[in-house]
Amino acid sequence: MLAASLVTLYVSTELLVDSSRKIASYAGWSSEAIGAILISLATAMDEIITGAISAVDGVPKLGIGTLLGSTVVVTTFVPSLLVILKGDVSTRGNLSAREAITSSFSTALAISLLFAGGLNRYTGFFLVVLYSLYVFYVARGEAKDVANPPLRAPPKKLAATTAVLLGSIVLIYVSAKFSVVASVNIATRYLIPEFVVGVLILGLGVELPEIMVSIISSRNGESGMALSTILGSNTAKSLLGLGAMAAVGGDMVLPISQPVVSSAVFALASPLLLHASMRGGHKLNRLDALPLLAIYALYVALTIL
């Protein structure tokens, strides 16, 4: 059931990404802004919904493990795979530099709040508001950019695209629900801690949309979109993901254990390493992939042990 749920997550996220890109083109946004807001939110939607469901179901450790694990994956493995397959990746400097800083800051803030007495509904709403301000900031900057005039979409075409968008969100919700149930069943059957299941199984599996979006965008000559999607996705996970979990699930306190601490440390260090690896704030090459891959391999080894 877990495999089927992850496949459904992948298919539904692909539909969501496609419809988001069309709607963004109607608004006249650049490819970088599409990646930073719409596509990143689309690809992070499965982790956000999975985390919120796990909090409501009383297993927040699974959702937090998934979010922390996916943070490490999206800031190490995904950009490494992107540059290995594509080669040098570059994007619009100012936006990506700000995205890298925002991504690192968001992760640091969320983890600090998580371990400084845990999260509650108030801090959860605070993180959600911060994400809303981030979206407003990027969208406001795009509104001032006249280089990409909006397209006029026929009402029927816009309605059809919106219907696909909403239908994809429903599919993501359903598949995320089954992913949580299947993961808990695996943890119970094989006596695997729920946190480890979230880190290793869901943490990697739910990153399939980011991987595919990055590869497809890069092959289509939109490497800026690919890199912005990676950075924006991490911001969405840190602020909106953990914020939504606390807002709907209430108090969340993580017990101090080796998998929890190592995941938090790697989730904090990975965005910083990605930021440091981005030459001039907006470029990556194959040499930059080596330390990122090494960090991910070390993280998986420590989590298993």
N, C-alpha and C positions, 0 to 999 in steps of 0.2 A: 504493500500500500504506500510505503514511503517513496519508492521509485516512481510509482504512478503519480503521486502528488507532486513530486519535483518536476516531472515531465509536464504536467498541467501548468505548474507555475511558469515554466519556461515558455510554453506556447502562449499563455495568456499575457505574459509580460511582453512578448514580441508584438502582439496585437496592440497592447497599450502604448508601446514605444512608437509604433508606426502612426497611430492616430494622434499621439502627442506631437510628433514632428509635423504633421499636416496642419494641426491647429496653430502651432507656433509659426508656421510659414504664413498663415493668414494674418498673424499679428505683426509680422515683419521682424521677427527676432533673428539674431545671428546664430550660426551653428553652435558657437561656444555657449551662448546663453540658453539655447535649447538643451544642450547637454547639462549645463549647470543646474537648471531648474526642472524642466519638464521631464526629460529622459532620465535624469538621475533620480527624481522622485518616483518615476514609473518603475525603474529597476530596483529601487529600494523598498517598493511597496510591499513585496512579499515578506521581507524581514520585519517591517514595521507592523504589519497585520499579525504575523506569527507571534511577535513579541507581545502585542496587546492581548491576543487570545490566550497566550500562556499565562499572562498576569491575571486575567479574569478567571482562568481555570485553576488558579492556585499553584502554578509551577513557574514562577517568574525566573528561576535559575535557568531554565531552558531557553527562554527568550533572551535573557541577558547574555548567556553563553553564545547564542546564535549571533547577536549583534556584535559582541566583542570579537568573535571568531571571524565574522564577515568583514569587520573593519580591517583586520590583519590581512585577509585575503584580498580585499579590494585595493589596498594600498601597497601590496607587495607582489602577490602572484599575478593579479590582473594586469598592472602596468608592465610587469616583466614579460608576460606572454605577448602583450601588445608590441613592444619594441623588438622582441625576438623575431616575431613574424613580419613586422612591418619595417623595422630599421628605425632610423631617426624619426621622432615624433615631435612636432612643434605646433604651437597654437598662438593665438593672439596674446601678447605678453601681459598687458595690464590685467586682463580678466583672470588669466590662469594664475598669475602671481597672487592676486587677492584671494582666489579660490584655495590655493595651497595654504595660505596663512589662515583663512577661515576654517578649513578642514582640520588643521592641527589644533587651533584654538578650541573648536567645538568638541573635539575628542577629549582634550585635556580638561575642559570644564565639566563635561558629563561624567568622566571617571572620577574627578575630584569630588563632585557632589555625591556620587555613588558610594564612595568610601569614607566620606566625611559625615558619617551618621546615617547614610542611606538616602534614598529618594522618597518623597511623599507627593501628595497631590499638588501641593503648592509649588515645589521645585519642578514637578512635571509640567505644570502649566507654564512656568517660567521658561523652560527649555522650548516648549512649543511656540511661545511668543517670540523668543529669539530667532527661531527658524522662520517665522512669519516675517520678521523684520529683515532677515537676510534675503528672502524672496523679493520683498518690496524693494530693497536696495538694488538688486540686480535688474529687476524689471524696470525700475525707474531709470537706470542707466541706459537700458535698451530703448526706452521711449524717446530719449534724446538723440539716438543714433539714427540718422536719416539714410544711412548707406543701404539699408534693407527695407524698402517700402513694403507695407503689407499688401497681400494679395486679396482680391475680392472673391470670396467663395460663394457660389450659388447656394441659396438657403437649403435646398435638398441635399447638396453635397456636404455642407457643414453639419446638417442634422444627422446624416448617415455616419459621418466621422465621430460625432459626439456619442452616437449610439454604440459604436464599436468601443469607444473609450469606456463608457459606463459598463458595458457587458464584460469587458476585460477585467475591470475592478471587481465585479462579482465573482468571476472565475478565480481571480487571485485570492479573494477572501475564502472561498470554499476549499481551494487546494491548500492554502495556508493552514486552515483548520485541520485537515486530514494529515498534514505534515506534522503538526504538534502531537496529534493522537498516535500516529505511527512511531514517532520518536520516543514518546513515553513508553509505548509497548516494548520497543527494542531495549530501552534502558531497564525495564522491569524484567524482561525475559532473560537477558544476559548479564544482569547485575552491573550494568554500566551506569556510572553516575550521570544524571540528567544533564549536568553542566558540560561534561565531556561529549555527550551526544550532540548537544547544541553546537559546540565548538567545531568538532571534526566532521560531522555528517551534514547538519544544516548549514553550518558556517561556510562550507565549500559548495554544497549543492545549490544554495539559493543565489550564488554568484554567477550562475550560468547566464542570466540576462546581461549582466555587466560585461562578461567575457565576449558574448556574441555581439553586443552593441559596439564594443570597442573594436573588434575585428572588422565588422561590416563597415562601420564608419570610417575606419582607417583605410580600408581597401577602396572606398568610394572617394578618397581624397579629402575626408573630413576628420583629420587627426585631431584638430582642435576640439571638435565635438567629443571625440573619444576620451581625451584627457580631461576635459571639463566634466564629462559624465562621471568619471572615476572620482574626481575631487568632490563634486556636488553630491554624489551618492553617499560618500562618507559623512559629509555634513548632515545630510538627511537622517542617516542612521543614528548619529550621535545626539542630535538635538530632538528631532521629531520622533525617532524610534524609542529612545529611552524616556523621553518626555511623555509620549502617549502611553507607555507601559505604566508609568507612575500615576498619570492622570486618571486612568481607568481602573488600575489595580490597587492603588493605595500604597502604603508603606512597603518599601523593598530594601532589605538589608542583606548583603551577601556575606556568608561565613568565610572567614579567612582560611584558605587552603591553597595548596600548591597550584592546582589548575586555575583557580580564580585569580590568584596574584600574578601568575605568569601571563595569563590572557590579558589582564589589565595592563601590565607592563608593556607587552608587545603591541597592544592596541594603542597605547600612548606613544610608543616609539616609532611605530610604522609610518604614520602620517608625517612625522618630523623627518624621518629618513627620506621619504618620497619628496618632501619639500626641498631638502638639502640636495637631492639628486637632480632636481630640475634646473638645468643650466640656464642662467638668466631668468629663472622663474617660469619658463615656458617651453623647455626642451628636454627630451630624454633620448638616449641612444642605447645601444646594446651593452656597452660597458656599465651603464647605470643599472642594468637588470641584474647583474651578478650579486651585489650586496643585498638587493631586495629579495632575490630568490633564496639567498643564504639565510636571511632573517626568517622567511616563511618556513624553510626546512627545519631550522632550529626550533621554531615555535611548535610545529607539529610533533617533533621528537620529544620536547619537554612535556607537552600535553599528554601524549601517550604514556610516557614514563611516570 
